[in-house]
Amino acid sequence: MKNNGTTILSDNGMVRGYILNARDLVYQAFVYHKTAPVVTAGLGRLLTAAVMMGRTLKNDDDLLTLQIEGDGPVRTLLATADRNGHVKGYPGVAVVDLPLKASGKLDVSGSIGNGFLTVLRDNGEGEPYVSRTALVSGEIAEDITHYYAISEQTPTVCALGVLIDRDYTVKSAGGFILQLLPGAEEETIAALEENIGHLHNVSAIFEGKSNEEIADILMQKIPYHVTERWEASYACNCSREKTQKVLLSLGRKELGAMIAEGKPVELCCHFCDRRYSFTVEELENLLLHGGKK
Ligand SMILES: [Zn+2]
């Protein structure tokens, strides 16, 4: 099964929407990070949002990063995406055990606590655009909605859901972001509000419905068309070469201290858990030749 993304636009040009079935990429994150269900849900929601928000980037090399920092046991969640559906992320703490909420749902907000959502847009030149807003609920979708209202003055509806299976894997995952473009009419807004009221259990709708069927529910009474269909995937682009650069960036003193230890050094990628090991000889070569020999 592929992760399917769909971009839609109302015929009057006033509502733009992104719909993403993210089951496979959230499952991949679970496999890499071996997360407990509440962390799988939180990280999965953040990854899903990052993919959709990344679609608004201008260039292939641009990156959008969402970081949540809170005083709850997960401490931090991070997701970074490009505009082509590639996303990766990690939790601060992968295994957190919290009782279910009274509603029977995973307590994502309890795992995050009070804190901040930071949105970074980086086009590789100069300082990235950074926006930091206080978390309003810690359930992530509301926090994204709040970010758009405060930082971009764009009325936005965001819904995200991850359904965990009995064996703690991912049964379904997905979300949508709908945005009102400047000049939206009252009747469009009213129709949208009514339609969204029909969709309570976001994770469950992605279990049985296609993006098109979900779009039909969201856009009842609002004529629309699909502008793009795209794929999304969990993708880490780490490499031995990049890991060498990280080692070099530590500086000569730090590198010298590692060599003096006389033991191989292993670095682990935060995003995909791949391990890169360097022998003492390789570290010496890095120190003397910058890894070029
Ligand atoms: Zn990696």
Boltz pocket constraint, residues with backbone or C-beta under 6 A from the ligand:
constraints:
  - pocket:
      binder: B
      contacts: [[A, 236], [A, 237], [A, 238], [A, 269], [A, 270], [A, 271], [A, 272], [A, 273], [A, 274]]
      max_distance: 6.0
